[in-house]
Amino acid sequence: MRLAISCIVILSTACHRQTAEDHTSHMASTASTQASGRIGAELPASNAAAAARVAASPRQGEWVKVPFEAGSKDTIMAWVVYPSNARTKAPVVVVVHDIGGLSVWARGVADQLAAEGFIGVSPDMTSRLRGAPSSVELPRDSAGKLMAMVNSGERNRIISAVAKYAMSRPNAEQRYGVVGYCWGGGTAFMHGVSGGTSGFSGAVAFYGLPYMDGPKPIADSLAKIKVPMMLFNGAKDARIGAAIPALDSAMKQLGKTFTSANYDGATHGFMRSQDDPKAQRDLAEEAANLAATKDAWPKTVAFMKRNLGLK
């Protein structure tokens, strides 16, 4: 019952959707400028800039098919990016996409993590449901229907599978973290509760919650978390914002290492949106989303470096 409640709560949050808009020239300018590295190169690209940034990346990125688990014929499609420096060993960060499925934007986050010295890997969480894993990005609505059928056990096994794969690479450390967005944020908490696999060292959730009993987190689940965790949210997502005080309190009482931030004026999905213009411009909201990204991303990188031992 608790799991059912959790799935309903997590899926009820309206995950970020990009709307068609009339500012094509502005979007093209933003995308090309960010991709060229003149601005924002220290941040993941926004949705509008992600494709150009990934295409222009100097780092090695590739599609891989990862065994689902030992003895299984099923495979998981994942995008993996390697750091380009001469570091002999690098820890792993698994990027869990939002409810729209594996997108070029999520692949861009993996690439940005590689720029920071991690092996970034983002799995397609719908791989097994799609049958033959594919690198073709699904339409958002189609992906969402499949995502609704991916339960917590499946999510945790997929994360563990791709983490094991990435940690098996010759240049990998035997430590990994998880960062997730929206549906993936809730999944990051689920992985924390499950304990993951050997080497799991921390998780960051963006606008996603742990197992909930109405407005309160389920303390029995939180008690199982053994790794440090963080949560970032845009305050315009009032549902998650309202849950943060109770979550902070519960994690503190349980003695967990946990911090959170709820950014004024920012929306659900702020890191993907950043200052991309919408059809109906809201300059204050765009500025708040970008400001939230500029604060949350460096904290995410510092968290991962600290807990995964990357100096």
N, C-alpha and C positions, 0 to 999 in steps of 0.2 A: 504493500500500500504506500509506504513512504517513497519507494522508487517511482510508483505511478504518479504521485503528487509532484515529485521532483521533475519528472519529464514534462508534465503539463505546465508547471511553472516556468521551466526554462524555455519551452517551445512557445509559450504565450507571449514572450517578449518579442516585439516587432524588430527583427534584425535589420541591420542597415541595408537600405536599397537605394541605389543611385537612380535619380529621375532624369528623364530626357530634358534637355535645356537648350536655350537659344543662344548661349554664349560660347559657341564652338571655337571661335578664334581665341578667346581667353583661355579655354581649356587646352587648346593645342600649344599655346605659348607657355602655360604652366608646365605641361608635360615635358616639352622639349627643354625648358630651362632646368627643371629638376633633374632630368635624365642626364644633362650635360655636366651636372655637378656644380653649377654656379651658385645655387642655393639649395638648402635642404639635404645635402648629400649625407649629413650625419643622421638623418631620420629615414625611416621607411618612406617610400613614395606614397602619395595619395592615390586614390582609385584612378583618377584621371591620368596620373603620371606613371603608373606602375608598369604598363606594357613597354613604354620607351625605356624606362630605367632597367628593367630586366634584360631587354634586348641589348642595351649598351654596357651591361656589367662586364668588367674585366675578369670576373671570377668564373671558375669552372662549375657549371650547373648541368645536371643531367636527370633524365627520367630513369627510374629503376623500378623493377618488380621485386618486391620483398616477400619472402615466404610468410604466410599468415602465422603459422606456428609449426613446430616440429611435427613432421609426419603428414602435414596437410598439403594437398595439391593446390589450394587456394593461394593467390598472391595479392599483395596490396601495391597499388601504383603510388609512387611518391616522387617528389622533386627534391633533390639533394644538392646543396651548394657547399663547396669547400673554400676555406680561406686561401688567399693567394700569397700570404707571407711564407717565410721559410720555417715557421714553427714546426717542430717535429711531431708534436701531439696537440690535439685540439679537442675540447669537450663538445658535447652534442646538445643542441636545443631543438626540440620537436615543436613545430608550429601547427596548432590545430585551428583549422579554418572555421568560418561562421556557418550559419545554417544554409547559406547559398551554395555550399560546396567548395571544392578546391578551385581557387581562382588565381589569375595572374597576380592579383594583389597579395594573396597569402604567399605565393612564391617569391614575391618581392621582399616580404618580411624575412623569409629564410635567407635571401641574398644579403639583406642588410645585416643579419646576424653573422653571416660569413665575413662581412666587411669588418666586424668587430673581433674576429678571430675564432669563432665557433664553426662547427659543422652544422649548418642549418638544414633541417629536413621537414618537409610538409607532406603528410600523407593524404590521399583521397579517401576520406572516411566512408564513401559509398562504393568502394572498389568491389567488394564481394557481391553487393546487391546488383551492381551493373553487369555482373557476369565476367566477361573478359575485361580486365583493367585497361583503361584507356587514358591517354594524355589529352584527349579532347575535353575542353571545359563544357560542362552541361549548362543549359539555360537555368537561371536561378530558380524558377518555379519547379522545374523537373528535379533539380537537385534537392530542393526543400522537401519534396514528397518522399524521396528516398531517405533523407536524413532523419525524418520522423520515425523511421523503422530501425535506426541504429541504436541499440540499447546500451546501457552502461558497460556491460561485460564486453561487448564488441568494441566499444571505444577504447577501453583499457588494454585489450589484447592488441589492437592495432598500434596504439602508441608504444607499447612494449616491443612489438615486432620491429617497428622502424627504428626505435632506439637501439635495439640489439644489432640491427643491420649496420647502422651508422657507427656504433661503437666497435664493430668488427673491422672497420677500415684500418689500413696500416697506420694512418696518421691520427687515429682517434684515441682520446683518453677514455677511461671506463667510467665516465660520469655524464649524466644528462639532466636537462631541465625541460620544462614544458611551458609554453606560452600559448594561450588560447583566447579567441575573440567571440563574444556573444555565446552561441551554442558551444563554441570551443572554450569559452571562459568557464561555463558550467562543467565542461568536460575536464578542464584542468583541475577543478576541485574534486571531481570524481576520481581522477587518477591519484590525487593526494590521498583520498580516503582508501583507495584500493592498495596503496603502497607501491604500485608500479613494479618494476623489475630491478635487478641489481644495478646499482649506480645512480638511481633516482635521487636527485639532490635539491630540487626546488621547483616551484611552479608559480606562474603569474597569470591571473585571470583578468581579462578586460571585459567589463560589463556582462558578467556571468556569475551566478550564485551557486553555492553548494546545495545539498539536499535540504529542502525546506519543509516545515510544517506550518502552513499558512505564512504569516509574516516573519516567522522565526526560524533560524537554522536548527537542524537536528543535531543536538550536542553529541549524541552517541556516535554519529558519523564523524563529526569534527574531531572527536577524541582519537580516531584512528590515524589522523594525519601526523606523520613523523618528520616532515620536511618543512623548511620555511616557505611561506606563501605571501603573495601580494595580490591586491585587488584595486583596479582603477575603474572609475565610472564617470560618465557625464551626468551632471545633476539634472538635466532635462529628462533623463530616464528616472522618473520619480519612484518607480517600483523598486528598483535596485537601490537607489539612494536611501529609501525608507528602511531597507533591511540592513544597511551598513552598521548603524550603531549597535544593534543586537548582535550582529556577527562579530564586530570588534570586541564587544563585551564577552561573548562566549569564548572566543579564541584566547582572550586574556585570562579568563578564569581557568581555562584548560592548560595554560602555560605554553601556548603555541607561539612560534615566531611568526608574526603576521602584522602587516601594515596595509592601510587602504587610503585612497584619496577619492574625493567626489568633487569634480571640477565644476564650478559655477558657470552656467551659460553653455556648457558643452553638451553634446547630444550623445545618445547611444550610437556607437560606431564612430566616435570622433576621430580615431586614428586613421580609419579608412577615408573619412570625409575630408579631414583637415580643412583647408580653405578652398576646396573645389567649389565653384559657384553652382547654386541650384537654379532651377527655372525661375523661382521667385527669390531674388537675392535677399539674404539676411546677413549683412556684413558683421554684425555683432556676434552672431552664432558662428560664422566662419572663423572669425578671429579667436573666439573661445575654443573652438575645436583645435585650431593650430597651436594655441597656447597650451592646451592640455597635452597635446602630442609632444610638444617641446619639453614638458616637465616629466611626463610618464615614460617616454622612451629612454632617456638617459638613466632614469631610476631602474628601469627593467634591465638594461645592459649592466649596470653596476651590481644589481642583485645577482644576475647570472654569473658574472665574473667572480663575485665574492663566494658564492655557494658552489660553483663548479671548479673553482681553483684556477681561473685564468687570470694571469697577471699582465 
